[in-house]
Amino acid sequence: MSGPDSRPPERTLGVEVVLKGSLAARLPGGRARLVLADGASVGSLLAALELPDMQCVFVVNGSAVSRDTRLRDGDRVQVFPPMAGG
């Protein structure tokens, strides 16, 4: 018999995140392993890390992606901040 609070456990996914450039100091060694809710996007990852809302380049498993790209268990996400040149 199921009670009112018996819900199936929330599904999760694990990703490795690597912050580059000026963002790297926000994580020990510039990298971390995170557990997110199943269906999380790159934007969800950024929110979980409390990163500033800035234009960045996102690379998942070697391919450039957009902020709304859905992540899968085992993905490797690299975040490159904007660069200034002169």
PDB file of N, CA, C and O in Angstrom, chain B, residues numbered from 101:
ATOM      1  N   MET B 101       0.832  -1.172   0.000  1.00  0.00           N
ATOM      2  CA  MET B 101       0.000   0.000   0.000  1.00  0.00           C
ATOM      3  C   MET B 101       0.877   1.237   0.000  1.00  0.00           C
ATOM      4  O   MET B 101       1.856   1.313   0.742  1.00  0.00           O
ATOM      5  N   SER B 102       0.533   2.186  -0.817  1.00  0.00           N
ATOM      6  CA  SER B 102       1.336   3.394  -0.939  1.00  0.00           C
ATOM      7  C   SER B 102       0.703   4.528  -0.161  1.00  0.00           C
ATOM      8  O   SER B 102      -0.510   4.731  -0.212  1.00  0.00           O
ATOM      9  N   GLY B 103       1.539   5.272   0.565  1.00  0.00           N
ATOM     10  CA  GLY B 103       1.062   6.441   1.288  1.00  0.00           C
ATOM     11  C   GLY B 103       1.133   7.673   0.403  1.00  0.00           C
ATOM     12  O   GLY B 103       1.651   7.610  -0.712  1.00  0.00           O
ATOM     13  N   PRO B 104       0.613   8.798   0.893  1.00  0.00           N
ATOM     14  CA  PRO B 104       0.587  10.017   0.085  1.00  0.00           C
ATOM     15  C   PRO B 104       1.972  10.547  -0.258  1.00  0.00           C
ATOM     16  O   PRO B 104       2.129  11.257  -1.252  1.00  0.00           O
ATOM     17  N   ASP B 105       2.984  10.214   0.549  1.00  0.00           N
ATOM     18  CA  ASP B 105       4.330  10.713   0.284  1.00  0.00           C
ATOM     19  C   ASP B 105       5.205   9.705  -0.441  1.00  0.00           C
ATOM     20  O   ASP B 105       6.398   9.950  -0.619  1.00  0.00           O
ATOM     21  N   SER B 106       4.648   8.587  -0.862  1.00  0.00           N
ATOM     22  CA  SER B 106       5.477   7.599  -1.549  1.00  0.00           C
ATOM     23  C   SER B 106       5.501   7.924  -3.043  1.00  0.00           C
ATOM     24  O   SER B 106       4.580   7.591  -3.790  1.00  0.00           O
ATOM     25  N   ARG B 107       6.563   8.571  -3.442  1.00  0.00           N
ATOM     26  CA  ARG B 107       6.775   8.926  -4.849  1.00  0.00           C
ATOM     27  C   ARG B 107       8.004   8.181  -5.341  1.00  0.00           C
ATOM     28  O   ARG B 107       8.893   7.856  -4.554  1.00  0.00           O
ATOM     29  N   PRO B 108       8.059   7.911  -6.627  1.00  0.00           N
ATOM     30  CA  PRO B 108       9.282   7.280  -7.122  1.00  0.00           C
ATOM     31  C   PRO B 108      10.459   8.226  -6.913  1.00  0.00           C
ATOM     32  O   PRO B 108      10.289   9.442  -6.990  1.00  0.00           O
ATOM     33  N   PRO B 109      11.641   7.694  -6.654  1.00  0.00           N
ATOM     34  CA  PRO B 109      12.801   8.563  -6.455  1.00  0.00           C
ATOM     35  C   PRO B 109      13.082   9.355  -7.731  1.00  0.00           C
ATOM     36  O   PRO B 109      12.896   8.864  -8.844  1.00  0.00           O
ATOM     37  N   GLU B 110      13.533  10.589  -7.539  1.00  0.00           N
ATOM     38  CA  GLU B 110      13.866  11.437  -8.686  1.00  0.00           C
ATOM     39  C   GLU B 110      15.074  10.849  -9.401  1.00  0.00           C
ATOM     40  O   GLU B 110      16.064  10.473  -8.774  1.00  0.00           O
ATOM     41  N   ARG B 111      14.977  10.778 -10.707  1.00  0.00           N
ATOM     42  CA  ARG B 111      16.104  10.271 -11.498  1.00  0.00           C
ATOM     43  C   ARG B 111      17.145  11.374 -11.614  1.00  0.00           C
ATOM     44  O   ARG B 111      16.808  12.556 -11.690  1.00  0.00           O
ATOM     45  N   THR B 112      18.394  10.984 -11.626  1.00  0.00           N
ATOM     46  CA  THR B 112      19.486  11.948 -11.702  1.00  0.00           C
ATOM     47  C   THR B 112      20.466  11.539 -12.791  1.00  0.00           C
ATOM     48  O   THR B 112      20.412  10.434 -13.331  1.00  0.00           O
ATOM     49  N   LEU B 113      21.355  12.465 -13.090  1.00  0.00           N
ATOM     50  CA  LEU B 113      22.448  12.184 -14.005  1.00  0.00           C
ATOM     51  C   LEU B 113      23.709  12.818 -13.452  1.00  0.00           C
ATOM     52  O   LEU B 113      23.651  13.838 -12.765  1.00  0.00           O
ATOM     53  N   GLY B 114      24.844  12.216 -13.749  1.00  0.00           N
ATOM     54  CA  GLY B 114      26.128  12.738 -13.295  1.00  0.00           C
ATOM     55  C   GLY B 114      26.910  13.275 -14.472  1.00  0.00           C
ATOM     56  O   GLY B 114      27.017  12.625 -15.511  1.00  0.00           O
ATOM     57  N   VAL B 115      27.463  14.478 -14.301  1.00  0.00           N
ATOM     58  CA  VAL B 115      28.285  15.079 -15.348  1.00  0.00           C
ATOM     59  C   VAL B 115      29.578  15.594 -14.748  1.00  0.00           C
ATOM     60  O   VAL B 115      29.643  15.932 -13.566  1.00  0.00           O
ATOM     61  N   GLU B 116      30.597  15.647 -15.574  1.00  0.00           N
ATOM     62  CA  GLU B 116      31.863  16.267 -15.188  1.00  0.00           C
ATOM     63  C   GLU B 116      31.872  17.649 -15.817  1.00  0.00           C
ATOM     64  O   GLU B 116      31.581  17.796 -17.004  1.00  0.00           O
ATOM     65  N   VAL B 117      32.202  18.654 -15.035  1.00  0.00           N
ATOM     66  CA  VAL B 117      32.265  20.015 -15.560  1.00  0.00           C
ATOM     67  C   VAL B 117      33.684  20.551 -15.371  1.00  0.00           C
ATOM     68  O   VAL B 117      34.306  20.365 -14.326  1.00  0.00           O
ATOM     69  N   VAL B 118      34.174  21.219 -16.414  1.00  0.00           N
ATOM     70  CA  VAL B 118      35.498  21.842 -16.385  1.00  0.00           C
ATOM     71  C   VAL B 118      35.301  23.308 -16.746  1.00  0.00           C
ATOM     72  O   VAL B 118      34.811  23.632 -17.827  1.00  0.00           O
ATOM     73  N   LEU B 119      35.687  24.189 -15.830  1.00  0.00           N
ATOM     74  CA  LEU B 119      35.601  25.623 -16.083  1.00  0.00           C
ATOM     75  C   LEU B 119      36.959  26.117 -16.568  1.00  0.00           C
ATOM     76  O   LEU B 119      37.994  25.772 -15.999  1.00  0.00           O
ATOM     77  N   LYS B 120      36.946  26.913 -17.603  1.00  0.00           N
ATOM     78  CA  LYS B 120      38.179  27.401 -18.214  1.00  0.00           C
ATOM     79  C   LYS B 120      38.376  28.888 -17.936  1.00  0.00           C
ATOM     80  O   LYS B 120      37.451  29.581 -17.512  1.00  0.00           O
ATOM     81  N   GLY B 121      39.584  29.361 -18.179  1.00  0.00           N
ATOM     82  CA  GLY B 121      39.900  30.784 -18.083  1.00  0.00           C
ATOM     83  C   GLY B 121      39.566  31.370 -16.724  1.00  0.00           C
ATOM     84  O   GLY B 121      39.861  30.781 -15.684  1.00  0.00           O
ATOM     85  N   SER B 122      38.940  32.551 -16.750  1.00  0.00           N
ATOM     86  CA  SER B 122      38.638  33.273 -15.514  1.00  0.00           C
ATOM     87  C   SER B 122      37.612  32.554 -14.637  1.00  0.00           C
ATOM     88  O   SER B 122      37.496  32.878 -13.455  1.00  0.00           O
ATOM     89  N   LEU B 123      36.879  31.608 -15.169  1.00  0.00           N
ATOM     90  CA  LEU B 123      35.885  30.867 -14.377  1.00  0.00           C
ATOM     91  C   LEU B 123      36.511  29.741 -13.554  1.00  0.00           C
ATOM     92  O   LEU B 123      35.913  29.281 -12.582  1.00  0.00           O
ATOM     93  N   ALA B 124      37.703  29.297 -13.932  1.00  0.00           N
ATOM     94  CA  ALA B 124      38.323  28.123 -13.304  1.00  0.00           C
ATOM     95  C   ALA B 124      38.484  28.257 -11.795  1.00  0.00           C
ATOM     96  O   ALA B 124      38.415  27.257 -11.080  1.00  0.00           O
ATOM     97  N   ALA B 125      38.695  29.462 -11.303  1.00  0.00           N
ATOM     98  CA  ALA B 125      38.907  29.665  -9.862  1.00  0.00           C
ATOM     99  C   ALA B 125      37.656  29.391  -9.043  1.00  0.00           C
ATOM    100  O   ALA B 125      37.735  29.314  -7.817  1.00  0.00           O
ATOM    101  N   ARG B 126      36.500  29.240  -9.687  1.00  0.00           N
ATOM    102  CA  ARG B 126      35.248  29.005  -8.963  1.00  0.00           C
ATOM    103  C   ARG B 126      35.101  27.564  -8.478  1.00  0.00           C
ATOM    104  O   ARG B 126      34.230  27.273  -7.658  1.00  0.00           O
ATOM    105  N   LEU B 127      35.950  26.657  -8.980  1.00  0.00           N
ATOM    106  CA  LEU B 127      35.921  25.257  -8.543  1.00  0.00           C
ATOM    107  C   LEU B 127      37.336  24.823  -8.201  1.00  0.00           C
ATOM    108  O   LEU B 127      38.284  25.293  -8.829  1.00  0.00           O
ATOM    109  N   PRO B 128      37.505  23.940  -7.223  1.00  0.00           N
ATOM    110  CA  PRO B 128      38.842  23.432  -6.915  1.00  0.00           C
ATOM    111  C   PRO B 128      39.448  22.750  -8.146  1.00  0.00           C
ATOM    112  O   PRO B 128      38.892  21.783  -8.666  1.00  0.00           O
ATOM    113  N   GLY B 129      40.565  23.254  -8.592  1.00  0.00           N
ATOM    114  CA  GLY B 129      41.211  22.688  -9.775  1.00  0.00           C
ATOM    115  C   GLY B 129      40.449  22.974 -11.065  1.00  0.00           C
ATOM    116  O   GLY B 129      40.787  22.437 -12.119  1.00  0.00           O
ATOM    117  N   GLY B 130      39.423  23.820 -10.984  1.00  0.00           N
ATOM    118  CA  GLY B 130      38.652  24.181 -12.166  1.00  0.00           C
ATOM    119  C   GLY B 130      37.681  23.115 -12.635  1.00  0.00           C
ATOM    120  O   GLY B 130      37.115  23.228 -13.723  1.00  0.00           O
ATOM    121  N   ARG B 131      37.478  22.071 -11.822  1.00  0.00           N
ATOM    122  CA  ARG B 131      36.599  20.975 -12.267  1.00  0.00           C
ATOM    123  C   ARG B 131      35.834  20.373 -11.104  1.00  0.00           C
ATOM    124  O   ARG B 131      36.222  20.492  -9.942  1.00  0.00           O
ATOM    125  N   ALA B 132      34.728  19.720 -11.456  1.00  0.00           N
ATOM    126  CA  ALA B 132      33.914  19.049 -10.444  1.00  0.00           C
ATOM    127  C   ALA B 132      33.034  18.007 -11.120  1.00  0.00           C
ATOM    128  O   ALA B 132      32.830  18.032 -12.333  1.00  0.00           O
ATOM    129  N   ARG B 133      32.530  17.110 -10.323  1.00  0.00           N
ATOM    130  CA  ARG B 133      31.542  16.118 -10.764  1.00  0.00           C
ATOM    131  C   ARG B 133      30.239  16.524 -10.088  1.00  0.00           C
ATOM    132  O   ARG B 133      30.195  16.657  -8.865  1.00  0.00           O
ATOM    133  N   LEU B 134      29.187  16.720 -10.860  1.00  0.00           N
ATOM    134  CA  LEU B 134      27.903  17.157 -10.323  1.00  0.00           C
ATOM    135  C   LEU B 134      26.816  16.135 -10.601  1.00  0.00           C
ATOM    136  O   LEU B 134      26.853  15.428 -11.607  1.00  0.00           O
ATOM    137  N   VAL B 135      25.857  16.067  -9.706  1.00  0.00           N
ATOM    138  CA  VAL B 135      24.659  15.258  -9.903  1.00  0.00           C
ATOM    139  C   VAL B 135      23.502  16.229 -10.089  1.00  0.00           C
ATOM    140  O   VAL B 135      23.242  17.075  -9.233  1.00  0.00           O
ATOM    141  N   LEU B 136      22.818  16.099 -11.207  1.00  0.00           N
ATOM    142  CA  LEU B 136      21.706  16.980 -11.562  1.00  0.00           C
ATOM    143  C   LEU B 136      20.452  16.151 -11.787  1.00  0.00           C
ATOM    144  O   LEU B 136      20.523  14.932 -11.950  1.00  0.00           O
ATOM    145  N   ALA B 137      19.317  16.811 -11.795  1.00  0.00           N
ATOM    146  CA  ALA B 137      18.057  16.128 -12.093  1.00  0.00           C
ATOM    147  C   ALA B 137      18.068  15.654 -13.541  1.00  0.00           C
ATOM    148  O   ALA B 137      18.598  16.333 -14.420  1.00  0.00           O
ATOM    149  N   ASP B 138      17.483  14.496 -13.781  1.00  0.00           N
ATOM    150  CA  ASP B 138      17.367  13.967 -15.137  1.00  0.00           C
ATOM    151  C   ASP B 138      16.661  15.009 -16.007  1.00  0.00           C
ATOM    152  O   ASP B 138      15.663  15.596 -15.589  1.00  0.00           O
ATOM    153  N   GLY B 139      17.172  15.236 -17.200  1.00  0.00           N
ATOM    154  CA  GLY B 139      16.590  16.228 -18.098  1.00  0.00           C
ATOM    155  C   GLY B 139      17.206  17.600 -17.951  1.00  0.00           C
ATOM    156  O   GLY B 139      16.770  18.540 -18.616  1.00  0.00           O
ATOM    157  N   ALA B 140      18.220  17.749 -17.090  1.00  0.00           N
ATOM    158  CA  ALA B 140      18.863  19.048 -16.884  1.00  0.00           C
ATOM    159  C   ALA B 140      19.545  19.510 -18.163  1.00  0.00           C
ATOM    160  O   ALA B 140      20.007  18.704 -18.970  1.00  0.00           O
ATOM    161  N   SER B 141      19.595  20.821 -18.326  1.00  0.00           N
ATOM    162  CA  SER B 141      20.256  21.422 -19.483  1.00  0.00           C
ATOM    163  C   SER B 141      21.582  22.047 -19.055  1.00  0.00           C
ATOM    164  O   SER B 141      21.907  22.098 -17.869  1.00  0.00           O
ATOM    165  N   VAL B 142      22.331  22.513 -20.031  1.00  0.00           N
ATOM    166  CA  VAL B 142      23.571  23.241 -19.737  1.00  0.00           C
ATOM    167  C   VAL B 142      23.234  24.449 -18.854  1.00  0.00           C
ATOM    168  O   VAL B 142      23.975  24.757 -17.921  1.00  0.00           O
ATOM    169  N   GLY B 143      22.129  25.126 -19.142  1.00  0.00           N
ATOM    170  CA  GLY B 143      21.707  26.259 -18.321  1.00  0.00           C
ATOM    171  C   GLY B 143      21.451  25.869 -16.881  1.00  0.00           C
ATOM    172  O   GLY B 143      21.771  26.630 -15.968  1.00  0.00           O
ATOM    173  N   SER B 144      20.875  24.689 -16.660  1.00  0.00           N
ATOM    174  CA  SER B 144      20.643  24.184 -15.299  1.00  0.00           C
ATOM    175  C   SER B 144      21.959  23.968 -14.573  1.00  0.00           C
ATOM    176  O   SER B 144      22.080  24.259 -13.383  1.00  0.00           O
ATOM    177  N   LEU B 145      22.932  23.461 -15.291  1.00  0.00           N
ATOM    178  CA  LEU B 145      24.268  23.245 -14.727  1.00  0.00           C
ATOM    179  C   LEU B 145      24.857  24.574 -14.281  1.00  0.00           C
ATOM    180  O   LEU B 145      25.408  24.672 -13.185  1.00  0.00           O
ATOM    181  N   LEU B 146      24.744  25.599 -15.123  1.00  0.00           N
ATOM    182  CA  LEU B 146      25.286  26.917 -14.783  1.00  0.00           C
ATOM    183  C   LEU B 146      24.601  27.479 -13.543  1.00  0.00           C
ATOM    184  O   LEU B 146      25.254  28.061 -12.677  1.00  0.00           O
ATOM    185  N   ALA B 147      23.287  27.305 -13.459  1.00  0.00           N
ATOM    186  CA  ALA B 147      22.551  27.779 -12.287  1.00  0.00           C
ATOM    187  C   ALA B 147      23.002  27.030 -11.031  1.00  0.00           C
ATOM    188  O   ALA B 147      23.161  27.639  -9.973  1.00  0.00           O
ATOM    189  N   ALA B 148      23.208  25.720 -11.139  1.00  0.00           N
ATOM    190  CA  ALA B 148      23.646  24.916  -9.997  1.00  0.00           C
ATOM    191  C   ALA B 148      25.009  25.381  -9.490  1.00  0.00           C
ATOM    192  O   ALA B 148      25.289  25.320  -8.293  1.00  0.00           O
ATOM    193  N   LEU B 149      25.847  25.842 -10.404  1.00  0.00           N
ATOM    194  CA  LEU B 149      27.179  26.328 -10.034  1.00  0.00           C
ATOM    195  C   LEU B 149      27.180  27.809  -9.653  1.00  0.00           C
ATOM    196  O   LEU B 149      28.211  28.357  -9.264  1.00  0.00           O
ATOM    197  N   GLU B 150      26.013  28.452  -9.767  1.00  0.00           N
ATOM    198  CA  GLU B 150      25.876  29.880  -9.480  1.00  0.00           C
ATOM    199  C   GLU B 150      26.873  30.717 -10.275  1.00  0.00           C
ATOM    200  O   GLU B 150      27.503  31.631  -9.744  1.00  0.00           O
ATOM    201  N   LEU B 151      27.003  30.383 -11.563  1.00  0.00           N
ATOM    202  CA  LEU B 151      27.896  31.139 -12.438  1.00  0.00           C
ATOM    203  C   LEU B 151      27.188  32.395 -12.930  1.00  0.00           C
ATOM    204  O   LEU B 151      25.964  32.410 -13.064  1.00  0.00           O
ATOM    205  N   PRO B 152      27.955  33.445 -13.199  1.00  0.00           N
ATOM    206  CA  PRO B 152      27.341  34.675 -13.696  1.00  0.00           C
ATOM    207  C   PRO B 152      26.701  34.445 -15.061  1.00  0.00           C
ATOM    208  O   PRO B 152      27.147  33.600 -15.839  1.00  0.00           O
ATOM    209  N   ASP B 153      25.649  35.213 -15.337  1.00  0.00           N
ATOM    210  CA  ASP B 153      24.962  35.105 -16.619  1.00  0.00           C
ATOM    211  C   ASP B 153      25.763  35.879 -17.655  1.00  0.00           C
ATOM    212  O   ASP B 153      25.621  37.096 -17.774  1.00  0.00           O
ATOM    213  N   MET B 154      26.597  35.182 -18.396  1.00  0.00           N
ATOM    214  CA  MET B 154      27.440  35.811 -19.412  1.00  0.00           C
ATOM    215  C   MET B 154      27.470  34.927 -20.648  1.00  0.00           C
ATOM    216  O   MET B 154      27.143  33.742 -20.587  1.00  0.00           O
ATOM    217  N   GLN B 155      27.857  35.502 -21.744  1.00  0.00           N
ATOM    218  CA  GLN B 155      27.999  34.733 -22.984  1.00  0.00           C
ATOM    219  C   GLN B 155      29.237  33.862 -22.863  1.00  0.00           C
ATOM    220  O   GLN B 155      30.352  34.367 -22.731  1.00  0.00           O
ATOM    221  N   CYS B 156      29.041  32.568 -22.908  1.00  0.00           N
ATOM    222  CA  CYS B 156      30.147  31.614 -22.834  1.00  0.00           C
ATOM    223  C   CYS B 156      30.022  30.641 -23.992  1.00  0.00           C
ATOM    224  O   CYS B 156      28.984  30.559 -24.650  1.00  0.00           O
ATOM    225  N   VAL B 157      31.087  29.914 -24.225  1.00  0.00           N
ATOM    226  CA  VAL B 157      31.065  28.818 -25.185  1.00  0.00           C
ATOM    227  C   VAL B 157      30.972  27.542 -24.362  1.00  0.00           C
ATOM    228  O   VAL B 157      31.751  27.334 -23.433  1.00  0.00           O
ATOM    229  N   PHE B 158      30.006  26.682 -24.713  1.00  0.00           N
ATOM    230  CA  PHE B 158      29.778  25.437 -24.010  1.00  0.00           C
ATOM    231  C   PHE B 158      30.138  24.277 -24.929  1.00  0.00           C
ATOM    232  O   PHE B 158      29.696  24.222 -26.077  1.00  0.00           O
ATOM    233  N   VAL B 159      30.938  23.359 -24.419  1.00  0.00           N
ATOM    234  CA  VAL B 159      31.360  22.191 -25.188  1.00  0.00           C
ATOM    235  C   VAL B 159      30.988  20.954 -24.384  1.00  0.00           C
ATOM    236  O   VAL B 159      31.418  20.786 -23.243  1.00  0.00           O
ATOM    237  N   VAL B 160      30.182  20.089 -24.997  1.00  0.00           N
ATOM    238  CA  VAL B 160      29.779  18.839 -24.356  1.00  0.00           C
ATOM    239  C   VAL B 160      30.336  17.686 -25.181  1.00  0.00           C
ATOM    240  O   VAL B 160      29.998  17.523 -26.354  1.00  0.00           O
ATOM    241  N   ASN B 161      31.184  16.900 -24.558  1.00  0.00           N
ATOM    242  CA  ASN B 161      31.806  15.743 -25.218  1.00  0.00           C
ATOM    243  C   ASN B 161      32.478  16.132 -26.538  1.00  0.00           C
ATOM    244  O   ASN B 161      32.420  15.386 -27.516  1.00  0.00           O
ATOM    245  N   GLY B 162      33.115  17.309 -26.554  1.00  0.00           N
ATOM    246  CA  GLY B 162      33.878  17.729 -27.724  1.00  0.00           C
ATOM    247  C   GLY B 162      33.110  18.510 -28.768  1.00  0.00           C
ATOM    248  O   GLY B 162      33.698  18.922 -29.767  1.00  0.00           O
ATOM    249  N   SER B 163      31.811  18.731 -28.577  1.00  0.00           N
ATOM    250  CA  SER B 163      31.003  19.472 -29.558  1.00  0.00           C
ATOM    251  C   SER B 163      30.413  20.725 -28.922  1.00  0.00           C
ATOM    252  O   SER B 163      29.877  20.673 -27.815  1.00  0.00           O
ATOM    253  N   ALA B 164      30.514  21.848 -29.627  1.00  0.00           N
ATOM    254  CA  ALA B 164      29.925  23.093 -29.141  1.00  0.00           C
ATOM    255  C   ALA B 164      28.408  22.953 -29.122  1.00  0.00           C
ATOM    256  O   ALA B 164      27.811  22.441 -30.069  1.00  0.00           O
ATOM    257  N   VAL B 165      27.785  23.417 -28.027  1.00  0.00           N
ATOM    258  CA  VAL B 165      26.335  23.304 -27.852  1.00  0.00           C
ATOM    259  C   VAL B 165      25.784  24.620 -27.321  1.00  0.00           C
ATOM    260  O   VAL B 165      26.537  25.521 -26.952  1.00  0.00           O
ATOM    261  N   SER B 166      24.463  24.714 -27.289  1.00  0.00           N
ATOM    262  CA  SER B 166      23.813  25.902 -26.742  1.00  0.00           C
ATOM    263  C   SER B 166      23.437  25.675 -25.276  1.00  0.00           C
ATOM    264  O   SER B 166      23.503  24.556 -24.767  1.00  0.00           O
ATOM    265  N   ARG B 167      23.048  26.746 -24.621  1.00  0.00           N
ATOM    266  CA  ARG B 167      22.675  26.731 -23.211  1.00  0.00           C
ATOM    267  C   ARG B 167      21.476  25.812 -22.936  1.00  0.00           C
ATOM    268  O   ARG B 167      21.350  25.275 -21.836  1.00  0.00           O
ATOM    269  N   ASP B 168      20.597  25.630 -23.928  1.00  0.00           N
ATOM    270  CA  ASP B 168      19.406  24.812 -23.698  1.00  0.00           C
ATOM    271  C   ASP B 168      19.594  23.335 -24.040  1.00  0.00           C
ATOM    272  O   ASP B 168      18.632  22.568 -23.995  1.00  0.00           O
ATOM    273  N   THR B 169      20.809  22.930 -24.379  1.00  0.00           N
ATOM    274  CA  THR B 169      21.102  21.522 -24.690  1.00  0.00           C
ATOM    275  C   THR B 169      20.894  20.661 -23.447  1.00  0.00           C
ATOM    276  O   THR B 169      21.394  20.980 -22.369  1.00  0.00           O
ATOM    277  N   ARG B 170      20.153  19.571 -23.607  1.00  0.00           N
ATOM    278  CA  ARG B 170      19.916  18.628 -22.512  1.00  0.00           C
ATOM    279  C   ARG B 170      21.153  17.771 -22.297  1.00  0.00           C
ATOM    280  O   ARG B 170      21.802  17.339 -23.250  1.00  0.00           O
ATOM    281  N   LEU B 171      21.465  17.535 -21.042  1.00  0.00           N
ATOM    282  CA  LEU B 171      22.627  16.728 -20.687  1.00  0.00           C
ATOM    283  C   LEU B 171      22.219  15.280 -20.465  1.00  0.00           C
ATOM    284  O   LEU B 171      21.068  14.980 -20.151  1.00  0.00           O
ATOM    285  N   ARG B 172      23.196  14.385 -20.637  1.00  0.00           N
ATOM    286  CA  ARG B 172      22.992  12.962 -20.385  1.00  0.00           C
ATOM    287  C   ARG B 172      24.009  12.478 -19.362  1.00  0.00           C
ATOM    288  O   ARG B 172      25.071  13.077 -19.191  1.00  0.00           O
ATOM    289  N   ASP B 173      23.675  11.405 -18.695  1.00  0.00           N
ATOM    290  CA  ASP B 173      24.568  10.840 -17.699  1.00  0.00           C
ATOM    291  C   ASP B 173      25.935  10.560 -18.322  1.00  0.00           C
ATOM    292  O   ASP B 173      26.031   9.950 -19.387  1.00  0.00           O
ATOM    293  N   GLY B 174      26.988  11.012 -17.644  1.00  0.00           N
ATOM    294  CA  GLY B 174      28.347  10.765 -18.102  1.00  0.00           C
ATOM    295  C   GLY B 174      28.918  11.841 -19.005  1.00  0.00           C
ATOM    296  O   GLY B 174      30.076  11.745 -19.410  1.00  0.00           O
ATOM    297  N   ASP B 175      28.127  12.879 -19.336  1.00  0.00           N
ATOM    298  CA  ASP B 175      28.634  13.947 -20.208  1.00  0.00           C
ATOM    299  C   ASP B 175      29.792  14.694 -19.550  1.00  0.00           C
ATOM    300  O   ASP B 175      29.883  14.799 -18.327  1.00  0.00           O
ATOM    301  N   ARG B 176      30.664  15.203 -20.401  1.00  0.00           N
ATOM    302  CA  ARG B 176      31.768  16.069 -19.966  1.00  0.00           C
ATOM    303  C   ARG B 176      31.493  17.442 -20.542  1.00  0.00           C
ATOM    304  O   ARG B 176      31.440  17.609 -21.761  1.00  0.00           O
ATOM    305  N   VAL B 177      31.318  18.431 -19.670  1.00  0.00           N
ATOM    306  CA  VAL B 177      30.958  19.782 -20.069  1.00  0.00           C
ATOM    307  C   VAL B 177      32.116  20.726 -19.785  1.00  0.00           C
ATOM    308  O   VAL B 177      32.619  20.781 -18.663  1.00  0.00           O
ATOM    309  N   GLN B 178      32.536  21.469 -20.805  1.00  0.00           N
ATOM    310  CA  GLN B 178      33.546  22.501 -20.638  1.00  0.00           C
ATOM    311  C   GLN B 178      32.886  23.847 -20.865  1.00  0.00           C
ATOM    312  O   GLN B 178      32.092  24.009 -21.791  1.00  0.00           O
ATOM    313  N   VAL B 179      33.217  24.824 -20.010  1.00  0.00           N
ATOM    314  CA  VAL B 179      32.652  26.164 -20.114  1.00  0.00           C
ATOM    315  C   VAL B 179      33.801  27.148 -20.307  1.00  0.00           C
ATOM    316  O   VAL B 179      34.678  27.280 -19.454  1.00  0.00           O
ATOM    317  N   PHE B 180      33.775  27.829 -21.441  1.00  0.00           N
ATOM    318  CA  PHE B 180      34.791  28.817 -21.789  1.00  0.00           C
ATOM    319  C   PHE B 180      34.196  30.211 -21.693  1.00  0.00           C
ATOM    320  O   PHE B 180      33.235  30.505 -22.404  1.00  0.00           O
ATOM    321  N   PRO B 181      34.736  31.092 -20.831  1.00  0.00           N
ATOM    322  CA  PRO B 181      34.204  32.447 -20.726  1.00  0.00           C
ATOM    323  C   PRO B 181      34.605  33.274 -21.947  1.00  0.00           C
ATOM    324  O   PRO B 181      35.485  32.877 -22.710  1.00  0.00           O
ATOM    325  N   PRO B 182      33.951  34.435 -22.127  1.00  0.00           N
ATOM    326  CA  PRO B 182      34.354  35.307 -23.251  1.00  0.00           C
ATOM    327  C   PRO B 182      35.796  35.763 -23.047  1.00  0.00           C
ATOM    328  O   PRO B 182      36.263  35.918 -21.918  1.00  0.00           O
ATOM    329  N   MET B 183      36.474  35.969 -24.142  1.00  0.00           N
ATOM    330  CA  MET B 183      37.866  36.415 -24.082  1.00  0.00           C
ATOM    331  C   MET B 183      37.947  37.826 -24.656  1.00  0.00           C
ATOM    332  O   MET B 183      37.237  38.179 -25.598  1.00  0.00           O
ATOM    333  N   ALA B 184      38.816  38.605 -24.072  1.00  0.00           N
ATOM    334  CA  ALA B 184      39.061  39.947 -24.599  1.00  0.00           C
ATOM    335  C   ALA B 184      40.413  39.925 -25.307  1.00  0.00           C
ATOM    336  O   ALA B 184      41.356  39.289 -24.837  1.00  0.00           O
ATOM    337  N   GLY B 185      40.498  40.595 -26.396  1.00  0.00           N
ATOM    338  CA  GLY B 185      41.765  40.638 -27.132  1.00  0.00           C
ATOM    339  C   GLY B 185      42.149  42.078 -27.414  1.00  0.00           C
ATOM    340  O   GLY B 185      41.388  43.017 -27.179  1.00  0.00           O
ATOM    341  N   GLY B 186      43.322  42.204 -27.910  1.00  0.00           N
ATOM    342  CA  GLY B 186      43.731  43.576 -28.170  1.00  0.00           C
ATOM    343  C   GLY B 186      44.734  43.678 -29.257  1.00  0.00           C
ATOM    344  O   GLY B 186      45.175  44.778 -29.590  1.00  0.00           O
TER     345      GLY B 186
END
